[in-house]
Amino acid sequence: MTRAHLDKQPQDVAAMFDDVAAKYDRTNDVLSLGQARLWRRAVADAVGAVAGQRILDLGAGTGTSSLPFLEAGADVVPCDFSIGMLTEGKGRHPELALTAGDATRLPFADESFDAVTISFALRNVQEHEVAMREMLRVTKPGGKLVICEFSTPTWTPFRTVYTEYLMRALPPVATKVSSNPEAYVYLAESIRAWPDQPALAAELQRAGWTKVAWRNLTGGIVALHRGFKAP
């Protein structure tokens, strides 16, 4: 079995997600205690896709996160660099235009999307500030970015309990429900090492995004960051 480490070598991350593709969505539902579906709905609401728009869904995995945009009538392009995840997704959702691509070298023209979104995947990109600039490049002037990512709980006592869950409870649970429990050890480590809400907002601003703001979900376990490309 493959696992990535915090140096996030792209080939290791891709291979790790190839390993977990078949059970990925189910495992996430179990480990998040059902919250993952609520978080996906919050992303869809924040993007606010409408018919006729073109939406880039980065780190789309099996394409589950792209379905709300398709249902809204938008032209959605699910993109991921794990071929295993894309293959699994194509079997489940043949109607989706699943596309292989690296977030730091997106295979799309400048200013080709009305909105870009990435959920629980930016944390896995080795050079995530490069990815932020790439997302800016492919977004139309006035277009929107929505990032959904694990973050820092806002209530200190809960933050302590959450950290203990990540490092002690999550790996044993993952052993029972995942095809690659080592991947979820990496998950716990990467969440702990990820910037908090203000730090991520500052990175977005440095990458060129404007009107950057965030909203906490589930007490800050997850945060939605939003930014716009200047008109």
GUSENU-54423 format. One record per residue: residue in three letters; x, y, z of N, C-alpha, C, O in turn. Coordinates in steps of 0.001 Angstrom, whole numbers, plus 500000, padded with zeros to 6 digits. Example, Ala and Ser with C-alpha at 12.3 -4.5 7.8 and 13.67 -1.06 7.14 Angstrom:
% GUSENU-54423
ALA513190494310507800512300495500507800513200496700507800514236496681508465/SER512850497750507080513670498940507140512900500030507870513409501138508039/
This chain:
% GUSENU-54423
MET500843498805500000500000500000500000500874501240500000501965501249500569/THR500374502297499347501112503542499242500537504576500190499320504666500352/ARG501406505360500817500943506516501569501848507683501221503022507502500897/ALA501297508867501290502084510069501079502634510541502423502188510106503484/HIS503605511433502351504148512060503545504016513569503375503538514044502345/LEU504436514313504378504170515751504358505016516508503333504796517699503114/ASP505991515824502697506660516486501572505783516460500325506071517160499355/LYS504700515648500339503653515643499314504209515461497907503838516203496997/GLN505080514501497719505562514206496376504370513801495510503622512898495883/PRO504178514455494358502965514217493559502717512763493216501576512303493256/GLN503780512025492874503578510623492489503091509797493672502319508855493494/ASP503536510141494879503097509400496073501645509719496401500870508827496746/VAL501277510999496291499899511394496584498946510738495588497908510199495969/ALA499313510792494310498453510186493283498301508689493512497194508158493419/ALA499401508003493808499345506555494027498507506216495255497787505217495265/MET498603507052496295497819506817497497496329506905497199495549506073497662/PHE495932507917496424494522508045496089494071506974495102492909506568495122/ASP494964506514494247494626505362493402494241504167494277493297503440493968/ASP494977503975495363494737502839496246493371502885496925492744501847497135/VAL492906504098497269491674504210498068490448504527497226489359504707497771/ALA490601504600495909489526505098495045488205504360495230487154504994495324/ALA488242503047495283487002502262495284486134502544496503484907502556496399/LYS486762502772497666486000502971498906486065504404499421485623504686500535/TYR486608505301498624486909506653499112485678507397499622485689507910500741/ASP484623507463498820483441508233499208482780507637500449482371508371501348/ARG482675506322500497482049505680501656482873505907502920482324506186503986/THR484189505787502793485059505995503953484939507416504482484902507629505694/ASN484880508381503587484743509769504026483448509994504791483430510712505791/ASP482373509387504329481097509523505038481193508956506454480670509540507403/VAL481864507815506583481992507191507899482873508033508816482491508320509950/LEU484049508431508332485005509141509178484543510539509547484920511065510593/SER483723511146508689483219512494508981481900512458509739481301513503509996/LEU481445511263510098480163511092510802479006511699510014478078512277510581/GLY479086511553508701478018512037507826478111513492507446477289513975506666/GLN479091514211507975479202515648507696479665515934506265479400517015505739/ALA480348514987505634480913515238504304479846515676503312480103516537502470/ARG478654515098503398477583515466502467477110516890502714476789517612501770/LEU477066517299503978476681518680504299477735519660503797477406520744503317/TRP478998519275503910480058520147503426479992520295501905480218521387501382/ARG479686519216501195479561519309499735478412520235499347478522520996498385/ARG477317520171500091476180521045499809476548522502500060476136523383499307/ALA477319522761501109477756524130501397478632524676500276478545525853499926/VAL479477523813499715480314524229498582479437524591497383479635525631496755/ALA478480523739497073477593523991495929476846525306496110476688526070495157/ASP476387525572497328475673526828497588476602528028497443476206529069496920/ALA477846527876497912478799528988497834479187529296496393479342530460496022/VAL479342528251495579479661528470494158478465529093493452478624529992492627/GLY477268528616493775476050529188493185475989529047491683475596529984490988/ALA476368527898491172476402527686489722475006527801489114474014527383489712/VAL474950528373487921473695528479487177473923527965485762475057527823485305/ALA472825527695485090472889527188483721473703528124482841473559529345482905/GLY474549527536482032475351528313481103476744528643481606477611529016480816/GLN476975528512482908478312528768483431479221527567483216478760526438483054/ARG480513527834483219481504526768483120482259526715484447482867527702484863/ILE482217525561485103482778525393486436483910524374486394483755523295485821/LEU485049524710486999486149523771487152486128523240488588486242524007489544/ASP485981521935488724485974521273490028487279520511490168487416519397489663/LEU488241521121490860489562520526491008489579519533492165488834519676493134/GLY490434518532492048490486517499493077489165516772493184488753516370494272/ALA488507516605492065487138516079492045487060514596492359485980514088492662/GLY488184513891492292488166512468492629487232511680491736487399511662490516/THR486253511031492335485310510204491586484198511023490937483352510468490235/GLY484191512332491162483191513192490541481973513465491384481078514188490947/THR481907512907492589480739513123493446480507514600493717479366515062493727/SER481593515348493938481462516779494241480975517593493052480513518721493227/SER481070517039491840480683517771490632479200517667490309478668518473489545/LEU478541516684490884477143516425490517476214517602490783475346517861489950/PRO476341518345491907475437519488492102475557520553491015474568521202490673/PHE476759520736490472476940521732489409476290521254488107475701522043487367/LEU476405519974487847475748519392486671474236519527486796473553519879485834/GLU473718519245487991472274519343488224471771520772488096470605520990487768/ALA472647521758488355472261523163488224472253523624486769471845524748486478/GLY472699522763485854472715523108484441474016523711483959474117524150482814/ALA475034523734484848476329524287484455477128523247483679476864522048483759/ASP478104523732482930479070522871482248480216522664483222481050523553483390/VAL480270521506483866481278521259484899482378520357484364482119519374483671/VAL483618520716484703484779519918484331485419519398485613486133520139486288/PRO485174518130485961485847517547487115487286517194486735487523516556485710/CYS488240517610487562489651517407487232490379516832488447490178517286489573/ASP491225515831488210491989515219489296493253514615488703493300514313487511/PHE494284514436489536495509513832489004495661512369489379496666511745489039/SER494673511810490079494672510378490370493880509643489295492658509770489214/ILE494574508887488487493915508138487422492970507090488016491918506803487445/GLY493350506521489162492486505551489813491156506151490225490110505525490052/MET491187507358490769489952508036491165489103508355489936487888508158489949/LEU489739508842488885489007509184487668488380507944487025487252507991486534/THR489116506848487034488585505606486465487370505121487249486366504714486665/GLU487468505168488569486343504796489417485154505711489151484015505255489055/GLY485434507016489031484362507978488782483698507794487436482486507971487311/LYS484475507442486426483902507262485091482929506100485069481922506130484361/GLY483240505070485856482316503947485939481009504312486623479952503787486273/ARG481080505202487585479882505604488331479097506706487629477866506713487636/HIS479834507638487022479199508839486450479691509075485014480446510016484767/PRO479272508240484082479766508373482702479368509682482054479940510065481034/GLU478389510383482632477944511653482061478905512806482345478786513873481743/LEU479854512598483256480783513657483618482020513658482712482521512602482326/ALA482499514858482382483691515007481540484936514984482421485648515983482520/LEU485197513843483060486331513715483971487647513908483217487852513344482142/THR488533514718483804489750515146483117490950514988484037490890515361485209/ALA492037514439483515493273514326484283494039515639484226494184516235483159/GLY494526516084485371495282517326485382495929517588486729495436517158487771/ASP497046518304486686497808518688487879497422520122488235497431521001487373/ALA497084520359489498496631521686489926497694522767489746497363523951489680/THR498965522376489665500020523369489485500341523628488018501120524525487696/ARG499735522836487129499929523013485672498620522641484985498536521617484306/LEU497622523462485161496288523116484671496241523091483143496776523990482494/PRO495605522070482566495562521928481107494399522694480475493676522160479634/PHE494229523951480889493118524765480408493616526153480009494627526641480514/ALA492882526767479096493256528093478602493015529163479662492242528966480600/ASP493687530290479495493461531436480373491986531849480334491341531796479287/GLU491467532260481497490137532876481605489045532016480942488233532513480162/SER489047530720481269488095529818480616486976529321481535486103528574481092/PHE486991529730482827485959529268483751485322530434484505485989531404484863/ASP484016530313484738483310531312485538483595531145487022483574532117487776/ALA483860529926487438484179529648488838485072528422488911484991527515488082/VAL485932528420489934486795527280490224486558526889491676486450527751492549/THR486480525597491930486335525127493299487233523926493526487511523151492610/ILE487681523786494765488524522651495130488188522274496564488244523116497461/SER487842521015496781487406520551498104488320519441498614488471518402497972/PHE488927519675499775489742518676500458490858518142499567491212516966499641/ALA491402519003498735492468518568497832493629519548497784494757519140497506/LEU493390520823498044494486521800497997495565521436499014496750521676498785/ARG495150520861500127496079520452501183497065519388500690498140519220501265/ASN496697518675499631497538517597499117498478518047498003499249517245497477/VAL498416519323497645499264519852496571500579520332497173500588521117498120/GLN501678519857496620502990520204497167503227521718497127503687522294498113/GLU502927522347496031503116523804495890501736524461495773501311524853494686/HIS501048524573496910499653525002496818499509526473496447498468526865495919/GLU500521527301496708500423528696496269500553528797494748499947529673494132/VAL501339527909494144501396527845492679500017527464492138499553528023491145/ALA499371526507492802498027526095492374497035527244492482496163527389491625/MET497155528063493523496261529215493664496418530186492490495439530752492004/ARG497654530367492048497891531262490902497387530634489603496887531337488725/GLU497516529317489481496988528629488306495455528742488252494881528963487186/MET494812528590489396493359528739489445492950530151489054491932530347488389/LEU493740531131489466493466532519489076493603532690487568492802533378486934/ARG494622532059487006494868532189485565493686531697484741493316532333483753/VAL493088530572485133492033529981484303490643530551484608489666530175483960/THR490549531450485584489269532051485948489028533330485153489948534122484948/LYS487805533526484714487447534745483993487486535946484929487261535786486128/PRO487769537156484415487688538358485251486325538456485927485289538297485281/GLY486333538717487216485097538754487988484649537401488486483679537308489238/GLY485347536336488076484974534984488477485362534667489909486054535444490568/LYS484913533527490376484971533169491799485783531906492036485809530994491209/LEU486445531875493190487103530674493691486461530299495022486247531161495874/VAL486154529021495203485671528509496482486539527317496876486639526331496145/ILE487164527429498045488000526358498585487315525801499822486952526550500730/CYS487140524498499856486645523814501051487776522940501558488249522052500848/GLU488210523190502782489363522449503286489262522283504801488666523110505491/PHE489847521215505298489961521065506742490730522246507316491653522761506685/SER490345522674508517490948523871509078491118523719510581491278522607511085/THR491083524847511299491377524862512729490116525165513526489561526255513380/PRO489640524245514363488463524526515189488643525792516011489726526066516529/THR487569526555516121487660527879516738487566527845518265488017528781518925/TRP486997526800518829486837526704520281487969525855520833488088524679520489/THR488796526435521679490026525784522130489805524407522746490518523476522373/PRO488843524219523686488658522861524242488294521837523168488770520703523195/PHE487449522244522227487080521321521155488273521032520250488421519917519751/ARG489127522039520037490311521851519201491191520738519759491744519937519005/THR491315520694521071492123519663521712491509518282521498492210517331521152/VAL490201518179521704489515516896521497489642516450520043489877515274519764/TYR489485517393519127489556517098517691490937516574517315491059515602516569/THR491978517223517836493340516783517537493579515368518046494232514562517383/GLU493049515073519223493179513721519768492445512706518884492940511601518664/TYR491276513078518383490525512187517484491328511896516230491423510751515790/LEU491911512955515655492662512778514417493796511772514591493953510856513784/MET494570511947515635495783511163515762495568509803516428496364508887516221/ARG494504509656517223494314508394517949493147507559517413493268506347517235/ALA492020508226517160490822507470516780490711507255515282490248506201514845/LEU491127508233514484490911508125513043491648506936512422491030506188511665/PRO492933506726512702493607505576512056492967504225512378492794503428511456/PRO492598503911513645491942502615513887490604502466513162490281501388512664/VAL489824503557513105488553503495512379488820503257510896488147502451510255/ALA489807503966510362490147503811508943490572502386508626490322501895507526/THR491212501719509578491641500338509366490447499434509071490565498473508312/LYS489306499741509670488107498913509496487356499210508204486707498320507653/VAL487434500457507705486574500833506586487321501192505308486698501319504254/SER488626501356505372489376501802504203490227500679503630490660499779504349/SER490459500748502319491351499799501658492815500148501901493694499331501625/ASN493093501345502412494467501773502683494470502664503924494501503888503794/PRO494439502080505122494375502895506336495564503826506509495447504861507165/GLU496717503471505926497889504350506022497610505713505399498181506720505816/ALA496729505743504398496388507016503764495738507956504760495872509174504646/TYR495037507402505730494332508242506697495228508658507848494879509582508584/VAL496365508013508031497401508535508915497968509805508286498151510816508964/TYR498244509743506980498680510943506265497622512039506367497961513205506573/LEU496345511683506226495262512661506330495345513413507647495293514643507668/ALA495476512678508751495543513310510061496759514231510164496654515348510670/GLU497898513767509689499115514578509761498995515841508924499413516917509352/SER498425515711507734498341516864506833497356517910507342497550519106507121/ILE496298517466508024495349518422508600496026519226509701495853520442509781/ARG496785518561510537497464519256511637498479520267511114498702521301511743/ALA499092519979509977500137520856509443499589521982508565500344522872508174/TRP498299521963508250497717522907507293497534524290507935497261524367509133/PRO497678525389507169497485526735507721496072526929508262495117526330507767/ASP495953527782509293494625528083509807493908529060508876494451529446507840/GLN492713529453509235491861530247508352492506531572507921492555531850506722/PRO493009532409508864493631533663508431494875533460507573495107534216506630/ALA495675532444507892496899532198507125496583531789505691497252532234504758/LEU495568530945505508495188530550504152494629531744503380494906531904502192/ALA493848532577504054493324533786503402494463534693502935494395535266501848/ALA495506534824503751496650535652503371497361535077502152497809535829501286/GLU497471533737502074498091533106500910497272533385499645497838533642498583/LEU495968533337499758495108533633498614495308535061498126495359535309496922/GLN495421535986499049495639537382498668496980537556497981497083538291496998/ARG498014536885498489499333536974497850499307536390496441500055536827495567/ALA498444535406496230498342534781494896497565535647493913497532535345492720/GLY496933536729494398496247537657493501494744537687493609494094538447492892/TRP494162536872494497492706536864494662492257538066495492492954538487496415/THR491099538608495159490568539774495861489309539395496647488735538322496456/LYS488898540304497534487689540112498358487698538746499047486684538049499088/VAL488841538387499576488996537077500205488273537068501558488405538004502347/ALA487526536022501809486810535853503076486651534366503343486862533538502457/TRP486276534037504568486032532629504876484846532485505815484445533422506506/ARG484302531276505812483190530913506698483470529547507275483799528612506545/ASN483340529425508599483604528153509267482394527234509188481248527673509289/LEU482676525948509006481658524906509047482022523938510169483199523662510404/THR481018523431510851481219522445511924482275522939512910483211522217513254/GLY482105524179513355482984524729514384484410524969513949485309525060514784/GLY484628525072512641485976525314512136486740524055511781487895524139511363/ILE486123522876511937486761521650511434487044521822509944488072521383509429/VAL486100522471509273486216522775507846485959524269507667485157524854508395/ALA486625524874506716486362526272506384486190526413504880486881525772504088/LEU485243527274504511485059527668503112485740529013502907485360530009503521/HIS486747529037502043487395530296501660486895530704500284486721529864499401/ARG486666531994500110486153532523498852487039533684498404487516534473499220/GLY487243533770497110487970534883496537487447535170495139486767534338494538/PHE487768536353494626487337536753493294488540537224492479489504537765493021/LYS488463537007491173489451537574490270489007538980489902487855539200489528/ALA489913539914490008489562541302489726489011541437488309489534540822487379/PRO487945542250488135487346542424486792488352543006485803488021543217484636/
